[in-house]
Amino acid sequence: MKRIIQLTVKFFIITSLFCSVSVAAEEEKKNADKKPKKTPAERFQWLDKNKDGGITLEEIKVNPYWKKQPDAAAKMFKNKDKDANGKLSKEEFTAKPAPKKKKEGQPKKKKGADKKKEKSK
């Protein structure tokens, strides 16, 4: 009986190790297939189809991502076009968005605070 338990435990350990190695190999293969992300400067060069040093709204809307949502593309373009000249310069395109301003007098909202209030009612 003791021998059967030992064999079962050894079998379980060997099977577990084999499975974990297989899963790790699959994950590594999936990660190797992913393309490296482009930097904002590289995306700017790719979007600037006519190579004039600026990106127009039309050039943005040709992008497959923005083609599906032209209203969101127009909103993003308007927010980034600080000088409102109808073109995004490289500086405007690569600039990080400004943090949202908080209204004065409002306390900082914690995640899940609304759910706790609803449960206590």
C-alpha positions, 0 to 999 in steps of 0.5 A: 500500500505504501509503495502504491502511494509513493508511485502515485505521488511520483507520477503526479510530480512528474506529470505536473513538471511536464505540464508546467514546462509545456505551458511555459514553452507555449507562453514563450512562443506566444510572446515571441510572436508579438510585434514590438510596439512603435514609439510615438515618433515612429507612429508619427512617421508612419501616419504622415503619409505625404511626409510634410512634417504634419498629420492632418485629420484625413491622414489619421482617419485612414489609419485602420484603428481610427477608420472604425471610429471617425468621431473619436478620431476627430475628438482626439485630433482636436485635443492634440492640435494645440495651435488649431492649425489643422495639422499635428506637429511631431511635438503635438502628436508625441506630447503626453496628455495633460492630467485632468484638473480636479474641481476644488472642494471635491474629495478624492474618490476611492475605487469601489467607494460607491459600491460600499455606500450601496451595500450599506443602504 
